[in-house]
Amino acid sequence: MSNERNTHSASRQRRPMGPGRGMAPGEKAKDLKGAIGKMLRYMGKYKIAVVFVMIIAACSTVFSVVGPKVLGKATTALASGLMAKVAGTGGIDFTYIGKILLFVLGLYLLSSVLSFLQGWIMTGITQKICYRMRKEITEKINRMPMKYFESRTYGEVLSRITNDVDTLGMGLNQSVTQIITSTATIIGVLVMMLSISPLMTLIALVVLPVSGLCVSLVVKKSQKHFITQQEYLGHINGQVEESYGGHLVIKAYNKEDEMIAQFNQTNDVLYTSAWKSQFLSGIMMPIMQFIGNLGYAAVALSGGMLAIRGIITIGDIQAFIQYVKSFTQPIQQIAQVTNQVQSMAAAAERVFEFLEEEEEDQIVEQPADVTKVVGNVEFEHVSFGYNPDQMIIHDFSAKAEAGQKIAIVGPTGAGKTTMVKLLMRFYDVNSGSIRIDCHDIRDFNRRELRDAFGMVLQDTWLFKGSIMENIRYGRLDATDEEVIEAAKAAHADHFIRTLPGGYDMELNEDASNISQGQKQLLTIARAILADNRILILDEATSSVDTRTEELIQSAMDNLMKGRTSFVIAHRLSTIKNADMILVMKDGDIIEQGDHAELLAKGGFYADLYNSQFSE
């Protein structure tokens, strides 16, 4: 079965992403705490591993934090030995000092090993989460209703899979590990500082409120810029994708300047938000270092006074000064990583917002058996509108017997393609019903229902791969011989054999290395190979020349024998042999009958038909 139907609406009706969608410029995260909470719940599967990482981080921190105090004993022993040597009462005990240094070396080595293990485990968790998230987004796309993609650009959706998941992954890998390590370091260092001198600890802690105030101010200012940066990155992706896809049209209409101006406008917002967020993020570290140095000087001064009075030793001063540096550094790191957390939360919010979007209902309890479909189709008083207050189809009723060829004609905007979308359940009717073999189509599972349909669209869709693979997409278990027979039936075999490589020729990403008419022939061959009970042909021969159209029409007539076929056509000469012609105007059937009957009536169809031959 041809899968053009899944991309038809999106490719024909994509609209640029407006500022009203996604997160508005300058707007704060809708629920920052909620986004982080969802992320934590999403990580629940790995909670044991995360707890293990926290334990390892705590152990690594303990070994690292104990080091300076133990090293301080070596400094005290060295100072005592020097004074004893000067006084002539003793000397330096190098053996004792050597043992202390070896012990400290062992502590630091063990701390480094645990730190490496912690990073290795956390990286694995992060990548598994990103893998799972991309997989769920991809699966979610297949369950989304068509209306979602018709109101957004490809780039906006792809940005969720690429930029947002990457940002989230980097934030998890770096910020979570850093927060765990820094928090454990702060607690450990604080305990060691208190064990040396509560007074000096109090002096060192005085700088914390000042640091906290500065951090909160910077975070408050930078948060909105990070959110805007993430949003407009998605807008940029969407614009670039649309410009690239429609490059020929842009060149043909000389719209390069307008597109560049539109891009520059979006890019200016991205540039402004990016440099502001990065600037505010960058000044946080210098501010923290300046405040930290003030505390460092105060500790050094008070420590010297306490040592003179004999309250603490020289080694304690050395250890405490190291602890002060170790104490302010994790605070600075947490402050720095706060920006990453904000960016991660903004990305997580967008990803979870996508994952929580409304889905098509997929499963029906005790569904009708699609394998027994014969092909009787009936529309009963169908009414539909993409918006409830703007109806397109008002009261559509028609009946097609199995094996009949039903043509749908009418002016542009009459609702012809909309009827096909309703038949395929890309949308559900507002009222009335569509029945296949006396079963309401809502009694079938959507995916199973679509297995009953083959479809050829005006907009062709081919993927990067060989011609053989593209035709076989209609039925993946088809043999090479069956693929070639389908190509012959579609009158595509001749031109395929003239191409370099024949059936093994590789089509490029947008299949631009063959003509539009050749693309259409390949999609028709794919539909022939699918061999479905109900066929939908939406201007299937619009891109081929008159001679090829006659050949395809002959192949289509053979293909449609014994199958219910719905043919949307603007060239009325191609549907003269239809069993029934439905003439639509403004969402209603105004005439129906075969070609001869409608011409004899001299009504709207006759006017349409005769207008093709008027001068």
Solvent accessible surface area in square Angstrom, and as a share of the most:
residue,aa,sasa,rsa
1,M,29,0.13
2,S,0,0.00
3,N,37,0.19
4,E,0,0.00
5,R,8,0.03
6,N,65,0.34
7,T,42,0.25
8,H,8,0.04
9,S,1,0.01
10,A,7,0.06
11,S,51,0.33
12,R,107,0.39
13,Q,63,0.28
14,R,61,0.22
15,R,118,0.43
16,P,80,0.50
17,M,27,0.12
18,G,20,0.20
19,P,95,0.60
20,G,76,0.73
21,R,74,0.27
22,G,25,0.24
23,M,2,0.01
24,A,40,0.31
25,P,62,0.39
26,G,39,0.37
27,E,70,0.32
28,K,108,0.46
29,A,12,0.09
30,K,118,0.50
31,D,82,0.43
32,L,53,0.26
33,K,174,0.74
34,G,20,0.19
35,A,4,0.03
36,I,54,0.27
37,G,18,0.18
38,K,68,0.29
39,M,3,0.01
40,L,113,0.56
41,R,170,0.62
42,Y,23,0.09
43,M,12,0.05
44,G,27,0.26
45,K,154,0.65
46,Y,29,0.11
47,K,132,0.56
48,I,142,0.72
49,A,32,0.25
50,V,24,0.14
51,V,78,0.45
52,F,100,0.42
53,V,0,0.00
54,M,95,0.43
55,I,95,0.48
56,I,9,0.04
57,A,0,0.00
58,A,43,0.33
59,C,53,0.31
60,S,11,0.07
61,T,9,0.05
62,V,83,0.48
63,F,54,0.23
64,S,46,0.30
65,V,8,0.05
66,V,46,0.27
67,G,0,0.00
68,P,8,0.05
69,K,57,0.24
70,V,22,0.12
71,L,42,0.21
72,G,3,0.03
73,K,112,0.48
74,A,7,0.05
75,T,33,0.19
76,T,37,0.21
77,A,22,0.17
78,L,73,0.36
79,A,19,0.14
80,S,54,0.35
81,G,6,0.06
82,L,90,0.45
83,M,121,0.54
84,A,27,0.21
85,K,131,0.55
86,V,136,0.78
87,A,73,0.57
88,G,63,0.60
89,T,112,0.65
90,G,41,0.40
91,G,46,0.44
92,I,36,0.18
93,D,80,0.41
94,F,144,0.60
95,T,93,0.54
96,Y,98,0.37
97,I,18,0.09
98,G,27,0.26
99,K,133,0.56
100,I,14,0.07
101,L,86,0.43
102,L,127,0.63
103,F,117,0.49
104,V,7,0.04
105,L,98,0.49
106,G,37,0.35
107,L,18,0.09
108,Y,76,0.29
109,L,106,0.53
110,L,80,0.40
111,S,11,0.07
112,S,67,0.43
113,V,92,0.53
114,L,33,0.16
115,S,53,0.34
116,F,152,0.63
117,L,61,0.30
118,Q,6,0.03
119,G,27,0.26
120,W,167,0.59
121,I,30,0.15
122,M,0,0.00
123,T,56,0.32
124,G,30,0.29
125,I,7,0.04
126,T,0,0.00
127,Q,103,0.46
128,K,121,0.51
129,I,0,0.00
130,C,6,0.04
131,Y,152,0.58
132,R,66,0.24
133,M,0,0.00
134,R,79,0.29
135,K,103,0.44
136,E,50,0.23
137,I,0,0.00
138,T,71,0.41
139,E,70,0.32
140,K,3,0.01
141,I,47,0.24
142,N,98,0.50
143,R,81,0.29
144,M,9,0.04
145,P,15,0.10
146,M,15,0.07
147,K,102,0.43
148,Y,14,0.05
149,F,32,0.13
150,E,8,0.03
151,S,21,0.14
152,R,47,0.17
153,T,4,0.02
154,Y,70,0.27
155,G,1,0.01
156,E,1,0.00
157,V,10,0.06
158,L,91,0.45
159,S,0,0.00
160,R,7,0.03
161,I,29,0.15
162,T,64,0.37
163,N,35,0.18
164,D,0,0.00
165,V,0,0.00
166,D,66,0.34
167,T,32,0.19
168,L,0,0.00
169,G,5,0.05
170,M,116,0.52
171,G,4,0.04
172,L,1,0.01
173,N,44,0.23
174,Q,83,0.37
175,S,0,0.00
176,V,29,0.17
177,T,23,0.13
178,Q,53,0.24
179,I,64,0.33
180,I,24,0.12
181,T,44,0.26
182,S,1,0.01
183,T,59,0.34
184,A,21,0.16
185,T,26,0.15
186,I,36,0.18
187,I,104,0.53
188,G,19,0.18
189,V,1,0.00
190,L,55,0.27
191,V,88,0.50
192,M,30,0.14
193,M,0,0.00
194,L,87,0.43
195,S,66,0.42
196,I,18,0.09
197,S,6,0.04
198,P,93,0.59
199,L,95,0.47
200,M,0,0.00
201,T,1,0.00
202,L,114,0.57
203,I,47,0.24
204,A,4,0.03
205,L,49,0.25
206,V,95,0.54
207,V,19,0.11
208,L,52,0.26
209,P,96,0.61
210,V,76,0.44
211,S,6,0.04
212,G,40,0.38
213,L,110,0.55
214,C,31,0.19
215,V,27,0.16
216,S,59,0.38
217,L,100,0.50
218,V,12,0.07
219,V,27,0.16
220,K,131,0.55
221,K,126,0.53
222,S,0,0.00
223,Q,22,0.10
224,K,80,0.34
225,H,31,0.14
226,F,15,0.06
227,I,2,0.01
228,T,10,0.06
229,Q,42,0.19
230,Q,11,0.05
231,E,0,0.00
232,Y,24,0.09
233,L,56,0.28
234,G,0,0.00
235,H,15,0.07
236,I,19,0.10
237,N,46,0.24
238,G,3,0.03
239,Q,32,0.14
240,V,77,0.44
241,E,44,0.20
242,E,42,0.19
243,S,32,0.20
244,Y,178,0.68
245,G,60,0.57
246,G,23,0.22
247,H,97,0.43
248,L,149,0.74
249,V,91,0.52
250,I,23,0.12
251,K,103,0.44
252,A,79,0.61
253,Y,150,0.57
254,N,116,0.59
255,K,90,0.38
256,E,54,0.24
257,D,109,0.57
258,E,94,0.42
259,M,51,0.23
260,I,98,0.50
261,A,59,0.46
262,Q,69,0.31
263,F,68,0.28
264,N,68,0.35
265,Q,128,0.57
266,T,11,0.07
267,N,55,0.28
268,D,85,0.44
269,V,50,0.29
270,L,25,0.13
271,Y,145,0.55
272,T,52,0.30
273,S,5,0.03
274,A,25,0.20
275,W,116,0.41
276,K,69,0.29
277,S,0,0.00
278,Q,100,0.45
279,F,112,0.46
280,L,29,0.14
281,S,10,0.07
282,G,42,0.40
283,I,50,0.26
284,M,3,0.01
285,M,55,0.24
286,P,76,0.48
287,I,58,0.30
288,M,7,0.03
289,Q,89,0.39
290,F,130,0.54
291,I,12,0.06
292,G,8,0.08
293,N,75,0.38
294,L,99,0.49
295,G,4,0.03
296,Y,73,0.28
297,A,62,0.48
298,A,40,0.31
299,V,0,0.00
300,A,41,0.32
301,L,128,0.64
302,S,15,0.09
303,G,0,0.00
304,G,28,0.27
305,M,95,0.43
306,L,14,0.07
307,A,28,0.22
308,I,152,0.77
309,R,168,0.61
310,G,62,0.59
311,I,110,0.56
312,I,16,0.08
313,T,61,0.36
314,I,91,0.46
315,G,1,0.01
316,D,36,0.19
317,I,27,0.14
318,Q,52,0.23
319,A,1,0.00
320,F,0,0.00
321,I,39,0.20
322,Q,60,0.27
323,Y,0,0.00
324,V,5,0.03
325,K,102,0.43
326,S,35,0.22
327,F,4,0.02
328,T,17,0.10
329,Q,100,0.44
330,P,6,0.04
331,I,29,0.15
332,Q,21,0.09
333,Q,54,0.24
334,I,51,0.26
335,A,3,0.02
336,Q,64,0.28
337,V,10,0.06
338,T,33,0.19
339,N,5,0.03
340,Q,61,0.27
341,V,27,0.16
342,Q,8,0.03
343,S,18,0.12
344,M,12,0.05
345,A,1,0.01
346,A,1,0.00
347,A,0,0.00
348,A,1,0.01
349,E,19,0.09
350,R,3,0.01
351,V,0,0.00
352,F,15,0.06
353,E,48,0.22
354,F,0,0.00
355,L,32,0.16
356,E,109,0.49
357,E,51,0.23
358,E,115,0.51
359,E,66,0.30
360,E,15,0.07
361,D,75,0.39
362,Q,33,0.15
363,I,144,0.73
364,V,35,0.20
365,E,159,0.71
366,Q,180,0.80
367,P,50,0.32
368,A,14,0.11
369,D,70,0.36
370,V,22,0.13
371,T,117,0.68
372,K,153,0.65
373,V,10,0.06
374,V,78,0.45
375,G,0,0.00
376,N,54,0.28
377,V,2,0.01
378,E,52,0.23
379,F,8,0.03
380,E,57,0.26
381,H,121,0.54
382,V,0,0.00
383,S,18,0.12
384,F,7,0.03
385,G,5,0.05
386,Y,81,0.31
387,N,79,0.41
388,P,111,0.70
389,D,134,0.69
390,Q,120,0.53
391,M,69,0.31
392,I,49,0.25
393,I,0,0.00
394,H,87,0.39
395,D,79,0.41
396,F,1,0.00
397,S,46,0.30
398,A,12,0.09
399,K,112,0.48
400,A,4,0.03
401,E,84,0.37
402,A,39,0.30
403,G,28,0.27
404,Q,45,0.20
405,K,16,0.07
406,I,2,0.01
407,A,0,0.00
408,I,3,0.02
409,V,0,0.00
410,G,6,0.05
411,P,49,0.31
412,T,126,0.73
413,G,68,0.65
414,A,2,0.01
415,G,7,0.07
416,K,13,0.05
417,T,31,0.18
418,T,11,0.07
419,M,2,0.01
420,V,3,0.02
421,K,5,0.02
422,L,1,0.00
423,L,2,0.01
424,M,0,0.00
425,R,6,0.02
426,F,10,0.04
427,Y,23,0.09
428,D,52,0.27
429,V,17,0.10
430,N,77,0.39
431,S,56,0.36
432,G,33,0.32
433,S,13,0.09
434,I,2,0.01
435,R,73,0.26
436,I,0,0.00
437,D,29,0.15
438,C,112,0.67
439,H,84,0.37
440,D,20,0.10
441,I,6,0.03
442,R,92,0.33
443,D,63,0.33
444,F,1,0.01
445,N,15,0.08
446,R,14,0.05
447,R,158,0.58
448,E,66,0.30
449,L,1,0.00
450,R,28,0.10
451,D,85,0.44
452,A,6,0.05
453,F,0,0.00
454,G,0,0.00
455,M,4,0.02
456,V,0,0.00
457,L,1,0.00
458,Q,66,0.29
459,D,50,0.26
460,T,31,0.18
461,W,77,0.27
462,L,13,0.06
463,F,51,0.21
464,K,130,0.55
465,G,4,0.04
466,S,14,0.09
467,I,0,0.00
468,M,22,0.10
469,E,86,0.39
470,N,1,0.00
471,I,0,0.00
472,R,50,0.18
473,Y,68,0.26
474,G,8,0.07
475,R,82,0.30
476,L,134,0.67
477,D,114,0.59
478,A,6,0.05
479,T,71,0.41
480,D,66,0.34
481,E,119,0.54
482,E,68,0.30
483,V,0,0.00
484,I,37,0.19
485,E,104,0.47
486,A,5,0.04
487,A,0,0.00
488,K,96,0.41
489,A,43,0.33
490,A,0,0.00
491,H,69,0.31
492,A,0,0.00
493,D,19,0.10
494,H,147,0.66
495,F,23,0.10
496,I,0,0.00
497,R,136,0.50
498,T,91,0.53
499,L,32,0.16
500,P,106,0.67
501,G,57,0.55
502,G,13,0.13
503,Y,17,0.07
504,D,107,0.55
505,M,26,0.12
506,E,96,0.43
507,L,0,0.00
508,N,54,0.28
509,E,139,0.62
510,D,93,0.48
511,A,2,0.02
512,S,74,0.48
513,N,63,0.32
514,I,14,0.07
515,S,60,0.39
516,Q,80,0.35
517,G,15,0.15
518,Q,45,0.20
519,K,31,0.13
520,Q,0,0.00
521,L,12,0.06
522,L,1,0.00
523,T,1,0.00
524,I,0,0.00
525,A,0,0.00
526,R,0,0.00
527,A,0,0.00
528,I,25,0.13
529,L,7,0.04
530,A,11,0.09
531,D,77,0.40
532,N,16,0.08
533,R,98,0.36
534,I,0,0.00
535,L,1,0.01
536,I,0,0.00
537,L,8,0.04
538,D,3,0.02
539,E,19,0.08
540,A,7,0.06
541,T,17,0.10
542,S,37,0.24
543,S,35,0.23
544,V,16,0.09
545,D,87,0.45
546,T,93,0.54
547,R,153,0.56
548,T,26,0.15
549,E,14,0.06
550,E,97,0.44
551,L,57,0.28
552,I,0,0.00
553,Q,35,0.16
554,S,58,0.37
555,A,7,0.06
556,M,4,0.02
557,D,41,0.21
558,N,93,0.48
559,L,18,0.09
560,M,9,0.04
561,K,142,0.60
562,G,50,0.48
563,R,44,0.16
564,T,0,0.00
565,S,0,0.00
566,F,3,0.01
567,V,14,0.08
568,I,4,0.02
569,A,7,0.05
570,H,95,0.42
571,R,88,0.32
572,L,7,0.03
573,S,57,0.37
574,T,21,0.12
575,I,1,0.00
576,K,96,0.41
577,N,91,0.47
578,A,6,0.04
579,D,77,0.40
580,M,39,0.17
581,I,0,0.00
582,L,1,0.00
583,V,0,0.00
584,M,0,0.00
585,K,82,0.35
586,D,98,0.51
587,G,0,0.00
588,D,45,0.23
589,I,37,0.19
590,I,77,0.39
591,E,26,0.11
592,Q,82,0.37
593,G,11,0.11
594,D,51,0.26
595,H,26,0.12
596,A,70,0.54
597,E,95,0.43
598,L,0,0.00
599,L,60,0.30
600,A,90,0.70
601,K,126,0.53
602,G,52,0.50
603,G,23,0.22
604,F,54,0.22
605,Y,0,0.00
606,A,5,0.04
607,D,92,0.48
608,L,47,0.24
609,Y,26,0.10
610,N,81,0.42
611,S,66,0.43
612,Q,71,0.32
613,F,131,0.54
614,S,78,0.51
615,E,222,1.00
